[in-house]
Amino acid sequence: MSQKRILIANRGEIALRIIRSAKEMDLYTIAVYSDADEDSLHVKRADESYYLGGSLPADSYRNLKKLVKAAVDTKADLVHPGYGFLAENADFAKAIEKKGISWIGPKPETIKSMGDKIESRKLVTKLGLNPVPGQLKPSRLKRDAIKDAASFGYPVALKAAHGGGGKGLRIVHNETELLENFEIVKRESEAYFGSDQIYVEKFIKPARHVETQILADKHGNVLYLGERDCSLQRRNQKLIEESPPAWLSDYGREKLKEYTLKIASNSEYVNAGTVEFLADSDENFYFLEMNTRLQVEHTVTEMRYGLDLVKEQIKIALGHSIEDYELEARGHSIEFRINAEDPSNNFLPTPGTITEYREPTGNGVRVDGWARTGTQITHFYDNLISKLIVWGVSREEARSKGIRCLEEYVIGGIPTTINVLADILKTKEFVNSQIHVKFLEENFEIRELEEDEVISDRPSKVNISLEDSANPTLAPQRPKKIGMDLTGNIKNPGLIFAEMQGTIMETMTKQGRKVKKGDSLFVLEAMKMENVITSPIDGVIKTFNITKGQAVKKDDLLVEIEVKF
């Protein structure tokens, strides 16, 4: 039998991770790449590479026609979409199958029905499960969204109907914030998922984020592979995931298993999939969405079950049965996302060149990454550098190992999340599993550095702690903003400079207009994230050097606000 050929329709960490598993299965690996990724490690490690052109996702990794052509031109037998980009695009899956190529994932019909947040909510409602309260139709106009939000009461979530992974999601606390963010969410939804349909959903606060993993073959067999706690987040995107959730009772586990298997069977699910829930303090579970793809955090499940989910995905696509699988979960696993971000500057993305790179090692330690010394982190794509995963016999052993590994991990040249993650592990709230989805935003405080402290190539340390409360596990507080902060400088706080290269997406004021502290000025997109920039002071707009659609460079003076007495 000739060697099977697999095309990986993705980049970075996940592309390299798939290539490694595929090579161990003696598959011929084919990478795709953009102009920005010409020297990327996934391109060098594959047996063959295919040039897509461009650097923007729309010109490369989100270009359906180019990717289908790549699969045909390279005579691929299988296509693995990874996660992000077109991984949950039913049209892409259908186009691949029409060419006689095996799609590594669920059927296009399942991707369409379960990947659509509105349609999936309809399904689980019919099954007698509770979705998070929300509309079963898209909010096409601002007035629709305002009406929907009023029916639930604030805060609400504006969500991409075809999204996932925290992209195309904004939490708003009043009508003003809804109006500010409505078009932003639509643009993000279109950019990430190819559809600008959004809907309104009640934001349950405080809550924990828990998800379940399944693996299903083409013969009707479904494996339930436990639960993951994904509550430690910023910007509605996960930073730490662990399995199993320490707070989850046996009753809760049985309910999640029951719900997940019911959803899988009624959707005729095939391949790897994840069902996401919100949980309140009484272990009431609310269906959020189903991710019809491999999750970023699939590694914590692999570490507990001794299973390679990518290999299993490929086997299932080739017709393999999982009927005789007998798996038993062992110990505790934690994953840390190492991102190119500056926690001391509101987690601002930090593109740049990595000048030094050293990974931690040891028993029960795994690093899934794509970077090395000299790697350029660009502003075109997600800023994930690597995932550090640790395993221990107990949660405490895994936590201690995580601290040790994070302290050993060295990435020079750009700020990363490494130090912040280590500090979080040391808090009593993490030790006691008292984390909720807004924990980081509501309780994040940067420690002032002492003059004699020397910090090199690392972000500043932080201390995180919940305020005293009758219910410290789920203490509700008004969230602090996490995102880009362009509040000028100490001597002249009315000067607003660009922290990094980006694009002006919207303007909400003009030269000569009076503004108050906190008023929205403009929307800046940088590294695939849109940020509403607000006025740092009361005053009058003296200089407004920007227009909608304008590209700006780092350190450009964008706005000058003059204080009027």
C-alpha positions as CSV (number, residue, x, y, z in Angstrom):
1,M,0.0,0.0,0.0
2,S,1.3,3.4,-1.0
3,Q,2.0,6.0,1.7
4,K,-1.0,8.1,2.6
5,R,-0.6,11.9,2.1
6,I,-2.0,14.3,4.7
7,L,-2.3,18.1,4.2
8,I,-2.4,20.2,7.3
9,A,-4.5,23.3,6.5
10,N,-3.1,25.4,9.4
11,R,0.0,27.0,10.8
12,G,2.2,27.4,13.9
13,E,1.8,25.2,17.0
14,I,-1.1,23.1,15.9
15,A,0.3,22.4,12.4
16,L,3.6,21.2,14.0
17,R,1.7,19.1,16.5
18,I,-0.3,17.3,13.7
19,I,2.9,16.8,11.6
20,R,4.6,15.0,14.5
21,S,1.7,12.6,15.1
22,A,1.3,12.0,11.3
23,K,4.9,11.2,10.9
24,E,4.7,8.6,13.7
25,M,1.9,7.0,11.7
26,D,4.2,6.9,8.6
27,L,2.1,9.5,6.7
28,Y,3.5,11.8,4.2
29,T,3.0,15.3,5.5
30,I,2.2,18.5,3.5
31,A,2.4,21.9,5.1
32,V,0.9,25.1,3.7
33,Y,2.4,28.6,4.4
34,S,2.0,32.3,3.8
35,D,4.6,34.9,3.1
36,A,4.9,35.6,6.9
37,D,5.5,31.9,7.6
38,E,8.1,31.1,5.0
39,D,10.7,30.2,7.6
40,S,8.2,28.8,10.2
41,L,9.1,25.5,11.8
42,H,6.0,23.6,10.5
43,V,7.2,24.3,7.0
44,K,10.6,22.9,7.6
45,R,9.4,19.8,9.5
46,A,6.8,18.7,6.8
47,D,7.8,16.4,4.0
48,E,6.5,18.9,1.5
49,S,5.2,22.5,1.7
50,Y,2.8,24.5,-0.5
51,Y,2.9,28.2,-0.9
52,L,-0.4,30.0,-0.4
53,G,0.9,33.6,-0.8
54,G,-0.2,36.6,1.2
55,S,0.1,37.2,4.9
56,L,-3.3,38.1,5.9
57,P,-5.5,35.1,6.9
58,A,-8.0,36.0,4.2
59,D,-5.3,35.7,1.6
60,S,-3.8,32.4,3.0
61,Y,-5.1,30.2,5.8
62,R,-8.7,31.4,5.5
63,N,-8.8,31.3,1.7
64,L,-11.0,28.3,1.0
65,K,-10.2,28.2,-2.8
66,K,-6.4,28.2,-2.3
67,L,-6.6,25.5,0.4
68,V,-8.7,23.2,-1.8
69,K,-6.4,23.8,-4.7
70,A,-3.4,23.0,-2.4
71,A,-5.0,19.7,-1.4
72,V,-5.7,18.7,-5.1
73,D,-2.3,19.9,-6.4
74,T,-0.4,17.9,-3.8
75,K,-2.6,14.8,-4.3
76,A,-3.5,14.7,-0.6
77,D,-5.5,11.7,0.7
78,L,-6.5,13.5,3.9
79,V,-6.9,17.1,5.2
80,H,-6.6,18.1,8.8
81,P,-7.9,21.6,9.5
82,G,-6.4,22.0,13.0
83,Y,-8.3,24.6,15.0
84,G,-9.1,28.2,14.1
85,F,-9.2,29.5,10.5
86,L,-11.5,27.1,8.5
87,A,-11.6,24.2,11.0
88,E,-15.3,24.7,11.6
89,N,-16.2,25.8,8.1
90,A,-18.8,23.3,6.7
91,D,-18.2,24.6,3.1
92,F,-14.5,23.8,3.4
93,A,-15.2,20.3,4.6
94,K,-17.7,19.8,1.8
95,A,-15.4,21.1,-0.8
96,I,-12.6,18.7,0.3
97,E,-14.9,15.7,0.3
98,K,-16.2,16.6,-3.2
99,K,-12.6,16.2,-4.4
100,G,-12.6,12.7,-3.1
101,I,-10.3,13.6,-0.2
102,S,-11.0,12.5,3.4
103,W,-11.9,15.2,5.9
104,I,-10.5,14.7,9.4
105,G,-13.4,15.9,11.4
106,P,-17.2,15.6,11.6
107,K,-19.5,15.5,8.6
108,P,-20.1,18.9,7.0
109,E,-23.8,18.7,8.0
110,T,-22.8,18.3,11.6
111,I,-20.3,21.2,11.4
112,K,-23.1,23.4,10.1
113,S,-25.7,22.4,12.6
114,M,-23.6,22.2,15.7
115,G,-21.1,24.9,14.7
116,D,-24.0,27.3,14.3
117,K,-24.6,28.5,17.9
118,I,-28.3,29.3,17.2
119,E,-29.0,25.9,15.6
120,S,-27.2,24.0,18.3
121,R,-29.2,25.8,21.0
122,K,-32.4,24.7,19.3
123,L,-31.2,21.1,19.3
124,V,-30.2,20.9,23.0
125,T,-33.5,22.7,23.9
126,K,-35.4,19.9,22.1
127,L,-33.3,17.3,24.1
128,G,-34.5,18.9,27.3
129,L,-31.2,20.5,28.2
130,N,-30.7,24.1,29.4
131,P,-28.7,26.4,27.1
132,V,-27.6,29.7,28.5
133,P,-30.6,32.0,28.1
134,G,-30.5,33.7,24.8
135,Q,-32.1,34.3,21.4
136,L,-32.8,31.5,18.9
137,K,-32.3,33.9,16.1
138,P,-29.5,36.3,15.0
139,S,-29.7,40.0,16.0
140,R,-29.2,41.5,12.6
141,L,-29.7,45.1,13.6
142,K,-28.7,47.2,16.6
143,R,-32.4,47.7,17.6
144,D,-32.9,43.9,17.6
145,A,-29.9,43.4,19.9
146,I,-31.1,46.2,22.3
147,K,-34.5,44.6,22.5
148,D,-33.0,41.1,23.1
149,A,-30.7,42.5,25.8
150,A,-33.6,44.2,27.5
151,S,-35.5,41.0,27.7
152,F,-32.7,39.2,29.5
153,G,-31.3,42.1,31.5
154,Y,-27.6,43.2,31.5
155,P,-24.9,42.0,31.4
156,V,-25.3,40.2,28.1
157,A,-22.9,38.6,25.7
158,L,-22.7,39.6,22.0
159,K,-21.6,36.4,20.3
160,A,-20.6,35.2,16.8
161,A,-23.3,32.8,15.6
162,H,-20.7,30.6,13.9
163,G,-17.7,31.3,16.2
164,G,-15.8,29.8,19.0
165,G,-12.5,30.0,21.0
166,G,-13.5,33.4,22.5
167,K,-13.3,35.1,19.2
168,G,-16.3,37.3,18.2
169,L,-17.4,37.7,21.8
170,R,-18.0,40.8,23.9
171,I,-19.6,41.2,27.3
172,V,-21.6,44.4,27.6
173,H,-23.1,45.9,30.8
174,N,-25.4,48.5,29.4
175,E,-26.9,49.9,26.1
176,T,-24.0,52.2,25.5
177,E,-21.5,49.4,25.6
178,L,-23.8,47.3,23.4
179,L,-23.9,50.1,20.8
180,E,-20.1,50.5,21.0
181,N,-19.4,46.8,20.5
182,F,-22.2,45.7,18.1
183,E,-20.3,46.4,14.9
184,I,-17.0,45.3,16.4
185,V,-18.4,41.8,17.1
186,K,-19.9,41.7,13.6
187,R,-16.5,42.5,12.1
188,E,-14.6,40.0,14.3
189,S,-17.2,37.4,13.4
190,E,-16.8,38.0,9.7
191,A,-13.0,38.1,10.0
192,Y,-12.6,34.9,12.0
193,F,-15.5,32.8,10.8
194,G,-16.7,34.2,7.4
195,S,-20.1,35.2,8.7
196,D,-21.2,38.4,10.5
197,Q,-24.3,36.9,12.1
198,I,-24.3,37.5,15.9
199,Y,-26.8,36.9,18.7
200,V,-27.5,38.0,22.2
201,E,-27.0,35.7,25.2
202,K,-27.5,36.3,28.9
203,F,-24.1,36.5,30.7
204,I,-24.2,34.3,33.7
205,K,-22.0,35.8,36.4
206,P,-20.3,34.5,38.4
207,A,-19.7,31.1,36.7
208,R,-17.2,28.5,35.9
209,H,-16.4,27.2,32.4
210,V,-16.3,23.5,32.0
211,E,-16.1,21.3,28.9
212,T,-16.3,17.7,28.0
213,Q,-14.3,15.7,25.4
214,I,-15.7,13.0,23.1
215,L,-14.3,10.8,20.4
216,A,-16.7,9.1,18.0
217,D,-16.2,6.7,15.1
218,K,-18.2,6.1,11.9
219,H,-19.7,2.9,13.4
220,G,-21.7,4.6,16.1
221,N,-19.3,4.2,19.0
222,V,-18.7,7.2,21.3
223,L,-15.9,7.5,23.9
224,Y,-16.4,10.0,26.7
225,L,-13.0,11.3,27.8
226,G,-13.8,13.3,30.9
227,E,-14.0,17.0,31.7
228,R,-11.7,20.1,31.7
229,D,-11.9,23.2,33.7
230,C,-11.2,26.3,31.5
231,S,-12.3,29.1,33.9
232,L,-9.0,31.0,34.0
233,Q,-9.4,33.4,31.1
234,R,-8.7,36.8,29.8
235,R,-10.7,38.5,27.0
236,N,-12.9,35.4,27.1
237,Q,-10.0,33.3,26.0
238,K,-8.4,30.6,28.1
239,L,-5.0,30.8,29.7
240,I,-5.0,27.8,32.0
241,E,-6.9,24.5,31.6
242,E,-6.9,21.5,33.8
243,S,-8.4,18.0,34.1
244,P,-10.2,16.9,36.1
245,P,-12.0,20.0,37.6
246,A,-11.2,19.7,41.3
247,W,-14.5,21.4,42.3
248,L,-16.7,19.0,40.3
249,S,-18.7,16.4,42.3
250,D,-19.5,12.9,41.2
251,Y,-23.1,14.0,40.6
252,G,-21.8,16.8,38.3
253,R,-19.6,14.5,36.3
254,E,-22.5,12.1,35.7
255,K,-24.8,14.9,34.6
256,L,-22.1,16.3,32.2
257,K,-21.5,12.8,30.8
258,E,-25.2,12.2,30.3
259,Y,-25.7,15.6,28.5
260,T,-22.7,15.2,26.3
261,L,-23.5,11.7,25.1
262,K,-27.1,12.7,24.4
263,I,-25.9,15.6,22.3
264,A,-23.4,13.4,20.4
265,S,-25.9,10.7,19.6
266,N,-28.6,13.1,18.4
267,S,-26.2,15.0,16.2
268,E,-24.7,11.7,14.7
269,Y,-21.3,13.0,15.7
270,V,-18.1,11.6,14.2
271,N,-14.5,12.3,15.1
272,A,-13.2,14.5,18.0
273,G,-15.5,17.1,19.6
274,T,-16.0,19.2,22.6
275,V,-19.1,20.4,24.4
276,E,-18.8,23.5,26.5
277,F,-20.9,24.5,29.6
278,L,-21.2,27.2,32.1
279,A,-21.7,26.1,35.7
280,D,-22.9,28.0,38.7
281,S,-22.0,27.4,42.3
282,D,-24.8,24.9,42.7
283,E,-23.5,22.8,39.7
284,N,-26.4,23.8,37.4
285,F,-25.0,23.4,33.9
286,Y,-25.9,25.5,30.9
287,F,-25.0,24.5,27.4
288,L,-22.7,27.1,25.7
289,E,-21.7,25.5,22.4
290,M,-20.2,22.5,20.7
291,N,-16.8,22.8,19.0
292,T,-16.7,20.6,16.0
293,R,-13.0,20.3,15.9
294,L,-9.9,19.6,18.0
295,Q,-9.6,22.0,21.0
296,V,-6.4,23.9,21.8
297,E,-6.6,22.3,25.3
298,H,-7.0,18.7,24.1
299,T,-3.5,18.0,25.5
300,V,-4.6,17.8,29.1
301,T,-7.0,15.0,28.2
302,E,-4.3,13.2,26.3
303,M,-2.0,13.4,29.3
304,R,-4.6,11.8,31.6
305,Y,-5.9,9.1,29.2
306,G,-2.6,8.2,27.5
307,L,-4.2,8.8,24.1
308,D,-3.0,10.7,21.1
309,L,-6.2,12.4,19.9
310,V,-4.7,13.5,16.6
311,K,-3.8,9.9,15.7
312,E,-7.2,8.8,16.7
313,Q,-8.8,11.5,14.5
314,I,-6.8,10.2,11.5
315,K,-7.7,6.6,12.3
316,I,-11.4,7.4,12.5
317,A,-11.3,9.3,9.2
318,L,-9.8,6.2,7.7
319,G,-12.6,4.0,9.0
320,H,-11.1,2.7,12.3
321,S,-13.4,1.5,15.1
322,I,-13.0,2.5,18.7
323,E,-15.5,-0.2,19.9
324,D,-12.9,-2.1,21.9
325,Y,-11.2,0.9,23.6
326,E,-10.8,0.6,27.3
327,L,-9.4,3.7,28.8
328,E,-8.9,4.8,32.4
329,A,-8.0,8.4,33.4
330,R,-5.0,8.8,35.7
331,G,-3.7,11.7,37.8
332,H,-4.1,15.4,37.1
333,S,-3.0,17.5,34.1
334,I,-2.7,21.3,33.7
335,E,-2.1,23.3,30.5
336,F,-0.6,26.8,30.3
337,R,-0.9,29.0,27.2
338,I,2.4,30.8,26.6
339,N,1.3,33.9,24.6
340,A,3.3,36.9,23.2
341,E,1.5,39.4,25.5
342,D,2.5,41.9,28.1
343,P,0.5,41.4,31.2
344,S,1.9,44.5,32.7
345,N,0.3,46.5,29.9
346,N,-3.2,45.0,30.0
347,F,-2.1,41.9,28.1
348,L,-1.3,43.9,25.0
349,P,0.0,41.6,22.2
350,T,3.8,41.9,21.7
351,P,5.0,41.0,18.2
352,G,8.7,40.9,17.8
353,T,11.7,38.6,17.5
354,I,12.5,35.9,20.1
355,T,16.1,36.4,21.1
356,E,16.4,33.4,23.4
357,Y,14.3,30.2,23.8
358,R,14.7,27.4,26.4
359,E,12.0,25.0,27.2
360,P,11.5,23.2,30.6
361,T,11.9,19.4,30.7
362,G,11.4,16.6,33.2
363,N,9.1,13.7,33.9
364,G,5.4,14.5,33.1
365,V,6.3,17.6,31.2
366,R,5.3,18.4,27.6
367,V,5.7,21.5,25.4
368,D,3.7,21.9,22.2
369,G,5.2,24.9,20.4
370,W,6.5,26.2,17.2
371,A,9.1,28.8,18.2
372,R,12.8,28.9,18.6
373,T,15.5,31.5,18.9
374,G,15.1,33.9,16.0
375,T,11.4,33.2,15.5
376,Q,9.5,36.3,14.4
377,I,6.1,36.7,16.1
378,T,4.0,38.7,13.6
379,H,0.9,40.8,14.0
380,F,-1.0,38.8,11.4
381,Y,-2.0,35.8,13.5
382,D,-2.9,34.6,17.0
383,N,0.0,35.2,19.4
384,L,0.2,31.7,20.9
385,I,3.9,30.7,21.2
386,S,3.4,27.3,22.9
387,K,1.5,25.2,25.3
388,L,3.2,23.9,28.4
389,I,1.4,20.8,29.8
390,V,2.3,19.1,33.1
391,W,1.0,15.8,34.7
392,G,1.1,14.7,38.3
393,V,-0.3,11.9,40.3
394,S,-2.3,14.6,42.2
395,R,-3.4,18.1,41.5
396,E,-0.9,19.5,44.0
397,E,1.9,17.6,42.3
398,A,0.8,19.0,38.9
399,R,0.5,22.5,40.3
400,S,4.0,22.4,41.9
401,K,5.5,20.9,38.7
402,G,3.8,23.7,36.7
403,I,5.4,26.4,38.9
404,R,8.9,24.8,38.5
405,C,8.5,24.5,34.7
406,L,7.3,28.1,34.3
407,E,10.2,29.3,36.3
408,E,12.6,27.3,34.1
409,Y,10.9,28.5,30.8
410,V,12.9,31.2,29.1
411,I,11.7,33.3,26.2
412,G,13.8,36.4,25.5
413,G,13.1,39.5,23.4
414,I,9.4,39.9,24.0
415,P,7.1,39.9,27.1
416,T,5.1,36.7,27.5
417,T,2.5,35.3,30.0
418,I,5.0,33.0,31.7
419,N,5.5,34.9,34.9
420,V,1.8,35.8,35.4
421,L,0.9,32.1,35.0
422,A,3.4,31.1,37.7
423,D,2.0,33.8,40.0
424,I,-1.6,32.6,39.5
425,L,-0.6,29.0,40.5
426,K,0.7,30.4,43.9
427,T,-2.6,32.1,44.9
428,K,-4.7,30.5,47.6
429,E,-7.7,30.8,45.2
430,F,-6.0,28.5,42.6
431,V,-4.8,26.2,45.3
432,N,-8.3,25.8,46.6
433,S,-9.9,25.7,43.1
434,Q,-11.8,28.9,43.6
435,I,-11.5,30.3,40.1
436,H,-14.4,31.7,38.0
437,V,-14.4,33.1,34.5
438,K,-13.8,36.7,35.5
439,F,-11.3,36.0,38.2
440,L,-8.3,37.4,36.3
441,E,-10.0,40.5,35.0
442,E,-11.6,41.4,38.3
443,N,-8.6,40.7,40.6
444,F,-5.6,41.4,38.5
445,E,-3.1,43.7,40.1
446,I,0.4,44.4,38.9
447,R,3.1,44.6,41.6
448,E,5.3,47.6,41.4
449,L,8.9,46.6,40.8
450,E,11.5,47.6,43.3
451,E,14.5,49.7,42.0
452,D,17.0,47.0,42.7
453,E,14.9,44.3,40.9
454,V,16.3,43.1,37.6
455,I,13.7,41.8,35.1
456,S,15.2,40.7,31.8
457,D,13.1,39.5,28.8
458,R,10.1,38.7,31.1
459,P,6.9,40.6,32.0
460,S,6.6,42.0,35.5
461,K,5.4,39.8,38.3
462,V,1.8,40.2,39.4
463,N,-0.2,39.4,42.6
464,I,-3.7,38.1,42.2
465,S,-6.1,37.7,45.0
466,L,-9.9,37.6,45.6
467,E,-11.2,40.2,48.0
468,D,-12.8,38.9,51.2
469,S,-16.3,37.8,50.5
470,A,-19.0,35.6,51.9
471,N,-18.6,33.5,48.8
472,P,-14.9,33.9,47.8
473,T,-15.3,31.2,45.1
474,L,-17.6,33.2,42.9
475,A,-17.3,36.8,44.2
476,P,-19.1,39.1,41.7
477,Q,-17.3,42.4,40.9
478,R,-17.3,44.9,38.1
479,P,-14.7,43.7,35.7
480,K,-11.6,45.7,34.9
481,K,-10.9,46.3,31.3
482,I,-8.4,44.0,29.7
483,G,-7.2,45.1,26.3
484,M,-5.2,47.8,24.7
485,D,-4.5,50.8,26.9
486,L,-3.3,53.9,25.0
487,T,-3.5,56.5,27.8
488,G,-0.5,58.6,26.8
489,N,2.2,59.4,29.2
490,I,2.5,60.6,32.8
491,K,3.7,64.1,31.9
492,N,1.0,64.6,29.3
493,P,-1.9,62.1,29.8
494,G,-3.8,63.8,26.9
495,L,-1.3,62.4,24.3
496,I,-2.4,59.0,22.9
497,F,0.2,57.0,21.0
498,A,-0.1,53.7,19.1
499,E,1.4,50.9,21.1
500,M,1.8,48.8,18.1
501,Q,1.0,48.6,14.4
502,G,-2.7,48.4,13.7
503,T,-5.7,49.7,11.7
504,I,-8.3,52.3,12.7
505,M,-11.7,50.5,12.4
506,E,-14.0,53.2,13.7
507,T,-13.9,56.8,15.0
508,M,-16.4,58.2,17.5
509,T,-15.2,61.8,17.8
510,K,-13.5,64.6,15.9
511,Q,-11.2,67.6,16.3
512,G,-12.6,70.3,18.5
513,R,-15.2,68.1,20.3
514,K,-15.4,68.1,24.1
515,V,-14.8,64.7,25.8
516,K,-15.0,63.4,29.3
517,K,-12.7,60.8,30.9
518,G,-13.9,57.3,29.7
519,D,-15.6,58.6,26.5
520,S,-15.0,56.3,23.5
521,L,-12.6,57.9,20.9
522,F,-11.8,55.2,18.3
523,V,-11.5,51.5,17.7
524,L,-8.0,50.1,16.9
525,E,-7.5,46.6,15.5
526,A,-4.1,45.0,16.3
527,M,-3.1,41.4,16.1
528,K,-6.6,40.3,15.2
529,M,-8.2,42.1,18.2
530,E,-10.3,45.2,18.2
531,N,-9.9,47.6,21.1
532,V,-12.1,50.6,22.0
533,I,-9.8,53.4,23.1
534,T,-11.3,55.8,25.6
535,S,-10.3,59.3,26.7
536,P,-7.9,59.3,29.7
537,I,-9.0,62.8,30.8
538,D,-11.6,65.5,30.5
539,G,-10.8,68.0,27.8
540,V,-11.1,69.1,24.1
541,I,-9.8,67.2,21.1
542,K,-6.9,69.4,19.9
543,T,-5.5,66.9,17.4
544,F,-7.2,63.9,15.7
545,N,-4.7,62.4,13.3
546,I,-6.8,59.4,12.3
547,T,-9.5,58.3,9.9
548,K,-11.5,55.1,9.5
549,G,-9.4,52.5,7.6
550,Q,-6.1,54.2,8.3
551,A,-3.0,52.0,9.1
552,V,-0.9,53.3,12.0
553,K,2.6,52.4,13.2
554,K,4.0,51.9,16.6
555,D,4.6,55.2,18.4
556,D,2.4,57.3,16.0
557,L,0.7,60.2,17.8
558,L,-3.0,59.5,17.3
559,V,-4.9,61.9,19.5
560,E,-4.0,65.0,21.5
561,I,-6.5,66.1,24.2
562,E,-6.2,69.6,25.7
563,V,-7.3,70.1,29.3
564,K,-9.7,73.0,29.6
565,F,-10.2,74.7,32.9
